[in-house]
Amino acid sequence: MEFLEENVSMLSASPLLYVHCLDFDSQTYISLSNLDCCRFLTVLAHVSFPNKLRERRLCLFFDTQKLKDLETKTSPAVIKVKSSCIHKLENESDEDQGRRVVVIFNFDLMQIQSSIATNLAPYDDYEGENSIPEMPWLDITLVACNCSRFPSVSNVAVRSVTLPASQTQSDSSDNTSEHDDLSETEEDIGATVDDAGDVEVEETQYAEYFKLKGSTYHEHFQNALRQCKRLLLDREEVRVQLVIEPANAKDENAIVVQAELEGMWHPVGYIPGAKVRKAMDGLNKKEIRTVKFKGIEWKFIYGLGEFKYVSSIVVTKVNKWLPSDKDYQYNDIF
């Protein structure tokens, strides 16, 4: 993330903002190009300027205690921006590379203004060119929040339905970088006795989380994820599998993740490079036992300037996983 501009001009001239929604399902870690060791958690917000209340825009807030205090306020909450910047995203995911975005660091809650704040119906379509590309317009047809539910409103914080989690996985954040090793979860060894009196020993399994890559670039991946999301929200099971793609033009070690829909397998994403070696090892040794969705999110991708489905899976195997390979290169020989 490259520092470009301090005290964003449009916010310096008009520091008041209406905060309609804080999307805590779209939390994102950003980092400085010269401080790779430091990562900052941000939250996507839906905001508007007082003189253009129907224009809902997107920006990022640093996830601070002050922001947590704001999330319990009734929408819209009025704030006075004290510190803001425009940043160029450099070290984030491929989809975000080069994107310029407004980040708000510090603000004051305007109690009186918030108590009398007027809430107008947001635009569902925009004409002309966006004069503030660093604060893109919100498409309310693609979200479920205070903006899309107008005139019904609730607290500023927005959290979507959580997908059912696997009973054998540990609780871990989806915001972990593809280069971070997520801790394995070890299941307890147990034993059962079948009707014939034979003892069946349960095998120890280890879980690993994978945040899938490449889903945002392919429309058929997006269509499949959309169907999977609906099925999971209806508490229906979606079968998932890992398939090696030796004929992949970019990487002969590529491992595609497929979901079964209506009796056919559809690709939904790829195992990230840093974790290809460990996934390949599990497949080659036939140690993979289960593959399930951990979550499917409808997330704003700054590099594309639009919302896309992104997903993560949890995979269990016997025997411990190999460590992630941060130095992996396409077509490495294992």
Rosetta blueprint (number, residue, H / E / L):
1 M L
2 E E
3 F E
4 L E
5 E E
6 E E
7 N L
8 V L
9 S H
10 M H
11 L H
12 S H
13 A H
14 S L
15 P L
16 L E
17 L E
18 Y E
19 V E
20 H E
21 C E
22 L E
23 D E
24 F E
25 D E
26 S E
27 Q E
28 T E
29 Y E
30 I E
31 S E
32 L E
33 S L
34 N L
35 L E
36 D E
37 C E
38 C E
39 R E
40 F E
41 L E
42 T E
43 V E
44 L E
45 A E
46 H E
47 V E
48 S E
49 F E
50 P L
51 N L
52 K E
53 L E
54 R E
55 E E
56 R E
57 R E
58 L E
59 C E
60 L E
61 F E
62 F E
63 D L
64 T L
65 Q H
66 K H
67 L H
68 K H
69 D H
70 L H
71 E L
72 T L
73 K L
74 T E
75 S L
76 P L
77 A E
78 V E
79 I E
80 K E
81 V E
82 K E
83 S E
84 S E
85 C E
86 I E
87 H E
88 K E
89 L L
90 E L
91 N L
92 E L
93 S L
94 D H
95 E H
96 D H
97 Q L
98 G L
99 R L
100 R E
101 V E
102 V E
103 V E
104 I E
105 F E
106 N E
107 F E
108 D E
109 L E
110 M L
111 Q H
112 I H
113 Q H
114 S H
115 S H
116 I L
117 A L
118 T L
119 N L
120 L L
121 A L
122 P L
123 Y L
124 D L
125 D L
126 Y L
127 E L
128 G L
129 E L
130 N L
131 S L
132 I L
133 P L
134 E L
135 M L
136 P L
137 W E
138 L L
139 D L
140 I H
141 T H
142 L H
143 V L
144 A L
145 C L
146 N L
147 C L
148 S L
149 R L
150 F L
151 P L
152 S L
153 V L
154 S L
155 N E
156 V L
157 A E
158 V E
159 R L
160 S L
161 V L
162 T L
163 L L
164 P L
165 A L
166 S L
167 Q L
168 T L
169 Q L
170 S L
171 D L
172 S L
173 S L
174 D L
175 N L
176 T L
177 S L
178 E L
179 H L
180 D L
181 D L
182 L L
183 S L
184 E L
185 T E
186 E E
187 E L
188 D L
189 I L
190 G L
191 A E
192 T E
193 V E
194 D L
195 D L
196 A L
197 G L
198 D L
199 V E
200 E E
201 V E
202 E L
203 E L
204 T L
205 Q E
206 Y E
207 A E
208 E E
209 Y E
210 F E
211 K E
212 L L
213 K E
214 G L
215 S H
216 T H
217 Y H
218 H L
219 E H
220 H H
221 F H
222 Q H
223 N H
224 A H
225 L H
226 R H
227 Q H
228 C H
229 K H
230 R H
231 L H
232 L H
233 L H
234 D L
235 R L
236 E L
237 E L
238 V L
239 R L
240 V E
241 Q E
242 L E
243 V E
244 I E
245 E L
246 P L
247 A L
248 N L
249 A L
250 K L
251 D L
252 E L
253 N L
254 A L
255 I E
256 V E
257 V E
258 Q E
259 A E
260 E E
261 L E
262 E L
263 G L
264 M E
265 W E
266 H E
267 P E
268 V E
269 G E
270 Y E
271 I L
272 P L
273 G H
274 A H
275 K H
276 V H
277 R H
278 K H
279 A H
280 M H
281 D H
282 G H
283 L H
284 N H
285 K L
286 K L
287 E L
288 I E
289 R E
290 T E
291 V E
292 K E
293 F E
294 K E
295 G E
296 I E
297 E E
298 W E
299 K E
300 F E
301 I E
302 Y L
303 G L
304 L L
305 G L
306 E E
307 F E
308 K E
309 Y E
310 V E
311 S E
312 S E
313 I E
314 V E
315 V E
316 T E
317 K E
318 V E
319 N L
320 K L
321 W L
322 L L
323 P L
324 S L
325 D L
326 K L
327 D L
328 Y L
329 Q L
330 Y L
331 N L
332 D L
333 I L
334 F L
